[in-house]
């Protein structure tokens, strides 16, 4: 079976390939890379060749010259594109910050701007998949994952599934803190991408979450416990996705990033740009691999640094520096669809009746059972009013962003920006939109 990776020059593609090499139930017979930047994809192809050295059964890798060539005959398509590159992310962050509101890749005004730029390209990809590989499954890594998956589903239906490593990371960290084996724990998680809550954590029929929330030492042993603090977590009665820190502690997070000399996008623009420049002159695959590992570790160590600063500051745990996450979820999803036993995974899929207050075709992030027919969201306990209210408002923003991108509708774009909980004025939203259009 052929796996095509769109955005094949992406910095984290080697993580996926490494997971494929280590996969005992491997079903992939060929990996095809496609990227609009030939220099970057050549470096990544060299890295993958280095990873394959000495492996008894390496997966062949090929670089496609065009999107259509990459898609033809694919069984699975991983879509991990970044429209506008890291330079586009820098603009998405800096324009809102200049207006005194949060700039972030997937949250707030920055997420809306990124969605407006990305959705038209994602839709074109969906249309080409439908034409050239109608039986393929598309696994969407591209941010903002919820709204991009929602847009692509208008063409591909349930054959596009969005994934994110934040929920699985939360579940695993919480399980370890509660003294449970993460691979045996059950869980109830529901929300939108980068906006969800772990509301139960069970082992052998016992919910471990109340005990975890009551244990201050245990909460202080993992990322989300330190980020939100025990008092607030006990008030919520749930463990939020780390990105909810931007909503619950908006003032503190904004203060930590507003006057920063370097946004996350600027850091990655310089770091990754520097990596690809140095890799071209590194002097062989071993040197390129060593450079990539150093750069990857630095990237992981600095992830969500501003939120950690706003929460008191600490270093990330060694478990969180391994770099796995997306790759594990993607491979488990592939195995489930190919008949590997129906795993339960947290995925971005069509709502159906999971959250009755949302439209059936709205993309939600929740626990799903995976079979050969795809990913089916499982029933969940009713949402609390505060959870539901935030979901409804942000979903309205996501759907307005998709509408704006589809129809080039400025009114819908303004509505998306102005209604976001992290944008405090329609006048600010209008100025952000005007500046983004002027700098696009």
Secondary structure, 3 states (H helix, E strand, C coil): CEEEEECCCCCCHHHHHHHHHCCCCCCCCEEEEECCCHHHHHHHHHHHHHHHCCCCCCCEEEECCCHHHHHCCCCEEEECCCCCHHHHHHHHHHHHHHCCCCECCCCHHHHHHHHHHHHHHHHHHHHHHHHHCCCCEEEECCCCHHHHHHHHHHHHHHHEEECCCHHHHHHHHHHHHCCCCCCCCEEEEEEECCEEEEEEEEECCEECHHHHHHCHHHHCCCHHHHHHCHHHHHHHCCEECHHHHHHHCHHHHHHHHHCCCCCHHHHHHHHHHHHHHHHHCCCCHHHHHHHHHHHHHHHHHCCCHHHHHHCCCCCCCHHHHCCCCHHHHHHHHHHHHCCCCCCEEEEEEECCCCCCCCCCCCEEEEEEEEECCEEEECCCCCCCHHHHHHHHHHHHHHHHHHHHHHHCCHHHHHHHHHHCCCCCCHHHHHHHHHHHHHHC
